[in-house]
Amino acid sequence: MNSFLLRRVLRARRYLLGCALCLPVLAFAQAPPTAASVSSSTAHTATASTISNAAATGTTARFDIEVQTESDELRDFLLRHIELQRFRELPDLDDSELSRLVDQVPDNLGDLLGTLGHFNPVVAVQAFPSGGEVTAPLGRVVIQVEPGPLTRVESVLIAFRGEIADSPQAAEQRAAIRNAFSMKAGDRFTQADWDSAKAAALRALTATRYPAGRIDGSLADIDPSSQTVRLALELDSGEPVRIGEVRMEGAERYDSEAAENLVRLSGLVEGSDYDLRQLQEAQRRIAETGYYDSVFVYVEPSADQQVAPVRVQVRESPRQKLVFGIGASTDNGARLSIEHTHHRVPGIDWRVMNRLLIERDDQLIATDWTSPVDRRGWRWIAGAQVARQIDGFDTTTSQRLRLGQAQDNLALDRSFFLQYDRAISKNSLIRSLGPGVAESSLTGNYAWTRRRFDDLVQPNSGHGLGIDLGVGTTLSPIRRPFVRSHLRWLGYWPLGSASDDTIQTAEVALGEARPAPSSSNAGRLALRLEGGAVWAQKDAPVPETQLFLTGGDGTVRGYGLRDIGIAQADGGVRPGRYLAVASLEWQRPLVRQGVRTPWESVLFVDGGAVADQPGDLRPSWSVGTGLRYKSPVGPLQVDLAYGLDDKRLRLHLSVGFTF
């Protein structure tokens, strides 16, 4: 393979030398200020731009530069990187030196255009002396550029050296690197894309088993006559690395055993293959415990280069924390919250979080207790809450106690617990008929959630499924057995082709590497389904907090929070035993001048129903439109929905993606 690369390097020496000459230009050329348009009589010229004295950075320029070419994007790129820019403000520059620099322009622009895949350009340069409209002391340099045809990738060869080349255990990794290589036959060639593709291949090599991997050789063999390029890349893996012992640093206030358990649960067990994703997963899981303000998980070199101990460096959080919050929601108005956290309760070493939440229609006081994670990834959970909920003329006061175990992972959450519920509902219109009757229950519950999205912050494809199942009995005023189930499902389907040419040119400036697109401009469809059921005898006094209502931001837009239920004579609604919700969204990116923006438009239809019998489910529908903004914490969502039953428009605001 080395001799193969050497022969091709010799054949491509002219191109590689040109790329090397571009490096000083890219390093020293300054970004041009706004250029003034000038007319041109040249037939092929679509646009022209001049950098004039007035556009200089404050120092009088010795000469102006005008570039005439077929596209504004290409013109701006050439003006930004042309070598002449370095000499425009030299005070002692004279005509003879400028003439010498002008003679070098065709070669300089040829090298620049080569980095964009144009290897047969036609460049004409003229220098006009000062006078008339030309006010610069040394005149104006006018450059006419015909970039010529684009160079396309003819073939891609990826070879391996080192242990990865012949190891059966690395066969899947070799195939993944080849399949994920971002430059394919037929793609436009640019130097930035080529560099980006090589860097991505190296990251894929060093992410698993081979952290010391490197690029042993690379070649872009260009044939200007046919406007094609043959790409070759050789990756040297070195020796595989296995995980050694776990070493904690900075753990003083809190027991390090829980963090070490999370490292092992992430797959970093002694003797396993090095995996960067597992290191990142361990770091994420330790950080999410809340015990630490900062967490760094990495492997460190050792005398035995094939075994790398895992080092976990942490900076611990204060033992106690108090957080005040003020906010608002379109469903429930203004919100005030207070949270107090004690990370290590004396005597049992559990963490406790106490919360107070006050909203327009909801008030809540809750306490949640959790134990450190054990070696199997499970933790004990215990909690209690008192809540008041206002729905129309009905006010429901409830209490809840819970005790069980939970296991949280990136893709899968599980929990099982015993739960006691007590609720009493009062209607302000019929208060004179006497106090309401408290209803209570005891259930055993199991909850399971699986997430298979391509991205947990900005999903584009994949699906998630959540199932809650409870079996128990009512306690008062009479005892009756019942079963409660609740199911949630969400799926995303990208539309169109991810290799759309519009996407390939979007979001990046000319000469910069294009990121691999995640979807086409057609966007995606999102389908959300939700269902629930409580099976019990007709006279079973199931607490209202175990029944179902729907409507609001995350369910059926176009209706207020919990507005969809079983209609009552007073105009309000009460919860029911059966729930059905469906929502379909078309999410489409907004494109401006061929460039995809971080904004998306949304069209949606929602429907939901609540009843005491499955045959009585009659959905209430809403339709609407909205905007999404891709923020670092997830999508910022603004929806305007119209409820077809109550014939009202409602505005809904929310932030982030959760499932």
Secondary structure, DSSP 8 states (H G I E B T S, - for coil): -HHHHHHHHHHTHHHHHHHHHHHHHHHH-------B------TT--EEEEE-GGGSSSS--SSEEEEEES-HHHHHHHHHH-GGGGGTT-TT--HHHHHHHHHTHHHHHHHHHHHTTB-S-EEEEEEE-SBTTB-STT-EEEEEEE---B-EEEEEEEEEESGGGT-GGGHHHHHHHHHH-S--TT-B--HHHHHHHHHHHHHHHHTBT-TT-EEEEEEEEEETTTTEEEEEEEEE--S--EEEEEEEES-SSS-THHHHHHHHHTT--TTSB-BHHHHHHHHHHHHTTSSEEEEEEEE---SSTTEEEEEEEEEE--SEEEEEEEEEETTTEEEEEEEEEESS-TTT--EEEEEEEEESSEEEEEEEEE----TTS-EEEEEEEEEEEEETTEEEEEEEEEEEEEEE-SSEEEEEEEEEEEEEEEETTSGGG-----EEEEEEEEEEEEEEES-SSS--SEEEEEEEEEEEEEEESS--EEEEEEEEEEEEEE-S-TT-HHHHTSSS-TTS-----SS-TT-EEEEEEEEEEEEE-TT----GGGSB-B-STTS-TTS-TT-BSEE-TTS-EE-BSEEEEEEEEEEEEEEETTEEEEEEEEEEEEEEEEESSGGG---EEEEEEEEEEEETTEEEEEEEEEETTTTEEEEEEEES---
